[in-house]
């Protein structure tokens, strides 16, 4: 650990994209406060990372939980350089069968969690003279998807929060951007019952122009780009990393021909 090490906070860090982002930040020399629900403990910290990887419980939908984590960061480090609002939930189903409870949970985690995270962390960044916020949106932020109405609504809101927050802090050294991943090979994707939604999994994947899901590490590379100097002229932006999904979906027979 050095005085120059960046301080980063990652939500949903116990698996999938969050774990890949945490590893990328650690490889870059950062000190990472890796947060997730207590039930999703990522396991013991490897001895070589002691002091640089700080697992902490955090319910992103709970204001008190955010205050506890950011109070510790401020007391221990006096600043926060990178916030990655990655935690998310998906409870798919047709709109007419989606329960109020399921809708509220997706809004609480995917939307309110991003709001609470920025509200808790931006003052730390502003006082320190700058920082990077990366909000994990989705290709579902950019279009309507049957069977994912509630999820789409919560993720559309992430882009509005990102753009508005970016304009509020643009003169204070803080950049706020969003990433829209497509299908990513994570437990979240694997847990979706596509058959129940009327999708044939092999046909759905065949419509992705690159014809495969992303690896979590590919999304982590996009996070590192937005958290670095290479993206210094970007704020309020949306970085789409979806294998071409939102550019256009074509039948596999067309490509094969």
Buried (B, 14 or more C-beta within 10 A) or exposed (E): EEEEBBBBBBBBBBBBBBBBBBBBBBEBEBBBBBBBBEEBEBEEBEEEBEEBBBBBBBBBBBEEBBEBBBEEBBEEBEBBBBBBBBBBBBBBBEEEEBEEEBBEBBBBBBBBBBBBBBBBBBEBBBEBEEBBBBBBBBBBBBEEBEBBBBBBBBBBBBBEBBBEBBEBBEEEEBBBBBBBBBBBBBEBBEEBEBEEBEBEEEEEBBBBBEEEBBBBBBBBBBBBBBBEEEBEEBBBBBBBBBBBBBEEEEEEEEEEE
